[in-house]
Amino acid sequence: MWGFLKDRALHPRIVRRLQDTGFYKIMEIGRLQLHWLLITALIEWWRSETHTFHLPIGEATIMLQDVEVMYGLPVDGHPVALPHAMREQTGLQYLDMLQRLTSLQPPKETALVGASRLQLMTVRHHLEALHP
């Protein structure tokens, strides 16, 4: 979805909601470029027994405060999570909600991925058609 979002402005209500929850920083950061060699090295240095990285300079671990400093995301306060009722919805229930909210009704066989997930490419094409 980053490709879709990078050239479009978010609705002010969405921006306000993201700012209120402290997640707007993610939009400012944008899509992260992954460095596969670094990821491979970190995997090799990870020790699951101690939940630390065994680096040549010593042991290290990533703390929640590190995430706060690197990404500017708040780590204090209440967690942000889906309402409990939404966590148990099936893919068909998500399709029904999508249709009510956006008038999009993709074919079930192309939209569903597993029992409770939707294929986002269909939603992206619909949004691109609505907002060229």
N, C-alpha and C positions, 0 to 999 in steps of 0.2 A: 504494500500500500504506500510505501515511501515515494515511489515514482509518481503515484497519483497525487499525493499530498504536496510534493515539493513545488508544484507550479500553481497551486490553488490556495486561496485564503480561506481559513476556517471561519465559520459563522461566529460572530462575537459572543453568543451564548456558550458555544463550545470552548472558546478561548477562556472565558471567565471561569467556566467549570474546571478546566485544566489548571488554571492559575490558583483557584480556591483549594484544590486538592494538592497542589505542589508538583503536578506532573507536566506543567507546560515546558519545563526545562528539557524534557525529552524531545519536544517538537523543535526547540532551538538547537539542540545537538544534532538532530537528524539521524540519518542512517549511519551506523558505525561500519567502518571498513575493517574487516577481520584480517588479522595477520596469522595465517595458518601455521607458519613455522614456530611462532611464539606459542600458539595454542598447543601444538604438539610437544614443545619443550615443557610447558607447564604440566601437561598430562603426565609426562615421564617423571617429573619431579614431585608429583602429588603422592602423599602417603595417607591412605584412607584410615589407617589405624589411629593417627594423631590429628587428622584433618588439617594438615599443614603442608606447605611446599618445602622440600629439602633442597635449597639452593646452594650453590658453591659458597655463598657468604654466610650461610646459616639457615635456620628455619624461619618461615614466614607464613602468615595466614591473612586472609582478607576479612576485615571486620566490617560490620554494618556502617561504621563511621567512615570507612574508606569509600564506600559507595556514595555516602552523603557528600564527601569532599569532591570526588571525581565527577559525579553527575549532577550535583546540586539538588538531589532529591531529599525530601524530609524523611527523617527516620524516627522522629518523635511523634507522639499522638496516637490516634487510633489507626489500625490497619485499614487499607482500602481493599475491599473484597466484594465479590458478587453477592447479592442477597441469597440466603440459603435456598430459597425456592428456585432461583435461576440455576443453581449448580446442578440440580437434578432434572433439568429439562432435557427432553429428547431432541434429536435433530428435527423431527417434524414440528415440534413445538416452536423451535427457533425459526423455522420456515414460516410458520403462521404469524409469529411476531414480526418478522421481516416484511411480510406482505401488509400487515396492518400499519406499520410505521412508514414504509417507503413505496407501497403499491407494487413492489417487485414480487413476482411469483415464478422463480426459476423451476425448471423441471426437477423433480425429486431425485431422479437417477443421476443428474449431473451436479446437483448442489450439495448433496450429503457426502460427508467423508466419515465413515464410521457411524456409530449410533447417536452421537451428540455434537458433531462438529459440522460446520458449513464450509464449502469451498468459497473462498473470498474472491476469486477471479470473476465469478458471476456478478457479485455485488459491485466490484470495481467497474466492470463494463456498464452496468446500469447507472452508476454514479457519473461515469464519463459521458454517457448519453444525455443525462439530465443537466450536466454542467460542463459543456464542451470548452 
